[in-house]
Amino acid sequence: MKKLFIPYLLVFLGISSLNAQDIVIENKLQTIAIGSCNRQEAPQTYWSTIAATRPDLWIWLGDNIYGDTDDMTVLKSKYEMQKSNSYYQKLLNSTPVIGIWDDHDYGKNDAGKEYPFKVASRDLMFDFLDVPKKSPAWKRTGGYQSYVYGTGKQKVKILLLDARYFRGDLNRVDGVYQKNMSGSVLGDAQWLWLERELTNSDAAIHILASGIQFIADEHRFEKWDNYPKERQRMIDLIAKTKPQNAFFLSGDRHISEIASIEIPGYGQFYDFTSSGLTHSYASSTETNSHRMGKLVTTKSFGLIKIDWTNEKPRVSLEMRGTNGKLLDAPEMIFDK
């Protein structure tokens, strides 16, 4: 998508205002497509399948390309390869796109705040996503963003969390990532921003997203549970602010699953992991005591469907193969 197209795109999307926290877009969301773990050099015919679901929005959930470099010229060229992909271009021409990074598009596998090129890398990500230059996100440190779609009682707030730029050290022993009992995932400024976004929000649905899984706590790979203080801080914040119909999105794992926990003082809270688009962890048999439904180990994308016909929204979560096949029966949430 050429930058010259952006002003027209903003008008088309119905962006009504920009403030210190949000991009506000009047268009109502009914179908949201999501995915992660996408090698820019791999075949990507699945974009036609995704476009055929007629999503109102696509959300990248990290590893949107595999950059893995300290050379920003190389990273830029890999973003350009992905953006110029003819199948992806067809999606861009029909569907608004937002997103957040994980590690490979950040620049280095499993990297955190120590990555020396994160400032330039952030700007390349925003350019790839066509984040409007008027967005407050450009003026902040890090890659986190906020979007509100819809009006009145049909607002959806999407909070894209940066779990890389500020993340503390993570050590691995015998292939198992160890817990960092004091380290941060989001950093102080992002935590303050997130609390402001959630406090007294009038959105009917709140979607939080980061590259790494939030609920899963048994596997040996990267996850929020490697930072117990931060994971509990998020749980406490949800219980404190009580955002309506809140759930989490994540990528990273090359598997797809839906997990759920009970948050005291709030209720059920979900994490929909959708990964990966070009490759998957086909041999995975990992357990997750919080899992609802199946562990999907084939290439897939996700769909979030919102039914606004009743007084309260009904949300279904679907995992679909890159051929469009339904891989797990829809999970209905917030349907009472």
N, C-alpha and C positions, 0 to 999 in steps of 0.2 A: 504494500500500500504506500503510495507516494505521499510525502509530507504535504504536498499541495492539496491533497484530498482532505486533510484534517479539518479545516474550517467547514467545509460542506458536511463532513461526517458529523461534526458537533451539532449542526443545525438539524440534520437528519435524525439524530438520536434524541433531540429534544432537550438538550442540556439547558437547564433554566438558571442555574446559579453556581458559583464557586465561592466557597468560604474557607476558613482556616482548617477545617476538618474534612470536608466532603466535596466530591463531585456529585451533583444532583441531576439525575436524568429522568425525565418524566415518563419514559416508556415503561410499561408494565412487563414484568418477567413472568412467563409461564413455563418455559423450558430452558434450562441451563445445561450446557454440555461442559464436561470437565475432563482433564487428563494430564499426564506427566510422563517423563522419561521418554524422550524423543530424540533419536539420533538424526541429525540434519542430513547425513549422507545416505540414509536408509530409504528404501521405497516407502512412499506415503500415500498410497491410493485411498487409504481409509478416510481421508478428509472429505471425500465425496459421500461416504456413508454417514459421517457425522453431519454434514450439511443437509443430508436428506431428512434428518430428524427435525429440521427447521428450528434450531435453537435461537432463542432471543439473545443469548450471550454465550461466549466460550471463555472459560477460566483456565489458564495455564497454572499448574500446581508444582512446577519446578522441574529441573533438568530438561528445560524446554529446548535446549541444545546441549551438546557435549563439547564444552569449550576447553577446559582443562589446560590452561596456559597462563603464563605470566606476560605474554605478548598481547597487548590490546588490539594490535592490528590483526592478529590471528583470530582473536575472539570476535572482532567486528566482522571479519570475513565469514565466520561460521554462522553468525546471526543473519548475514546477508544471504547465505546459501539457503537457510531455512525460509526466510521471508520471501525469497524469489521462487520457491518451489511452486510449480504450477497448480498442484492440488490444493496446497495451503492458500494460495492466492484466491482460489474460488471461494473458500470459506471466508477469507477477509472481505471479499466483495459482497457477502451476504450477511455477515454476522459480526457484531462488535466483539472485540477481544480485550480482555484484561488479564493480569496474572502477576505471579510472584516467582522468584527463583528458588532453587535449592542449591546444591553444591557444585555440580558440574558446569552449570551456566554461570554460577558465581565466579568460577575460575579454577577451583581446585577441589578434588574429592575430599569430602568431610571437613572442609575448611571453615573457620570461624573468623573472629575479629582480627586474627593475626595476618590474614591475607593482605599483602601490601598494595594490591591494585584494586581494592574494593570501591574506591571512589569512582574511578574511570569505568569500572565494570558496571556499577549501578547506572551510570548514564547510558551505557550501551544497552542495558536491559530496558530502560525507559524508552529509548529510541525505537527498539524492536517492537515494543508494545504500543507505540504511538501515544504515550501518556501525554495529554495536552500540556503545552508549555505553561498554561495558566494554572495548572494544578499545584496546590500547595506542596505536593509530594516532592517536586523538584527542589524546593527550598529547604527540605528537611535532610538530615543525615540519615542514610539508610534507604531501603527500598519499600517501606510499608506505605500502604495506600488505603483510602476509604471511598466507597461508592454507595450512593443511594439511588435505587431505581423505583419508579412508580410514585403515585400520589395518594393522599388520603389514607384509607385503611388498607391499601395494597402496596405499601412500601417494603422493599427488601434492602437491608443494609449489608454490604459486603466489606469485610475488613481483612485485607491481605497483609499478613504478618511476616516480617523479615526475621527469620530464625538463623541468619548467617552473619550479618554485618556486626552484630554486637555479642555474638555467642562466645562463651568462655571456653577454656581448654577442654578437650575430650581425649582421654587416654584409652588405649586398647591393650589388653593383656590376653595372650593366647587366643586372639581373634574375637574377644568379647569386649565391648565398650564398657568402661567402668563409670560409676556414678560420680558426678561432680556435685558435691553436697552444697557448695556455696556459689557456684558459677551462675551466670545469667544467660538466658536465651534471648530475651528481647532488649535488655538495657533499660536504664531508668527513663529516658525520654519517651521511648516507645510505649512503656508501661503506662506512663501518665497520659499519653495520647489515647491509648486503648480505653482506659477508664473513662476519659471524657466522652469518647465515642459511645460507650455503652450506657453511661449514666443518663437516665431519663430519656432514652431514645424512644421515639414514637413509631419505629418500624415494626411491622407485623412479623417479619422474619429476619433473623440475624445469622449471617454466614461468616464464620471465621475460617481462615485458611493459612496453612504454612506448609513448607516442603516436607517436613518430617511429621510422623504420626504423633497424635496427642494421647490417645487412650491406650493403645497397645503397650504392655509393660513386661512381656515375657521373652521376646526375641533378643538376640545379641547385637543387633545393629543400632544405628542412630534412631533416637526417639526422644520425646520430651521427658520421658521417665529417667533418662540419663541425668537430668537436672531436677531432682525431686522437689526442691524448693520452688522452682519456677512452675512446675506442673501444678503444685498445690496452690500457688499464687493465682493461677488461671482459674482453678476450681473455686477458690474463695471469691474471686472477682465476679464470676458468673453468679454465684450465690448472693453476693452483695448487690449487684446492679440489676439482677433478674431481667435480662433482655428477653423479650417475647420470642418464643420458638427459635432458640439458638442451637446451632450445631456446627461441627467442624469439618473441614476438608483437608486432605493431605495426599501426598504422592510418595515418591522416593523408592518404594519397596519392590517394584516390579511384580507386585501382586495386588489384587483388589479385594477389599472386604469392608464390611460395615460393622463397627463396634459400638457398644453402648455402656455407659455407667450411670449410676444414680448419684446425683449431686445433692447432698442434704440441703434442704432449704430452697431447692430449685426444682428438681425432678430429673427426668431422663435427659441425658446429653449424649450426642452421637458424633462419631468420627467416620466419615466416608472416605476411604482411601481408594484412589483410582490411579493405577499404574500397571504396566506401562504401554505406551503406544507402539513403539517399534521393537520392543524386546520384553521378555517376561522371565520370571524365575520359575520355569516350568516344573522343576523337581521339588519345589517347596512343599513341605508337609507340616509346617510350623503350627503350633497351637496358639490360640488366643482365647482365653477364658471369657473375654468380653465380646467375642464375635457373635453377630447375628447372621444367620444364613451361611452361605458357602465361602470357602477360600477359593478365589479365582486365580489361577496360575497361567492363564493364557493372555495374550495381548488384548487390551480392552480400553474402553473409555466409559465415562459415567454420564448419567442423565439425572437431573433433578427436575421433577415435574410438580408444578404448583397449581392447585385447583382453588380458584377464588370464588366459586359459585356459592359457597355457604358463608355464614357470618365469620367463621374462623377458617383460615387457610388449611388445606390438606396437602401434605408434601409426600411424594413418593421418590424413592431412590432406586435407580436401576443400574446394574452393571451390564454392559453390552460388549460383545466381541467386536473387533475391528471390521468384521464382516456384517455387523448389525444384529447378530443373534443375541437374544436375551439370555444372559448367563446365570442370572439369579432372579427369582421372582421379586417384584417390587416390594420394598419395605415401606409401609405407610407410617409416617410419623406426624405428630401434631394433628391427628384426625378426630379429636374429640372436642 
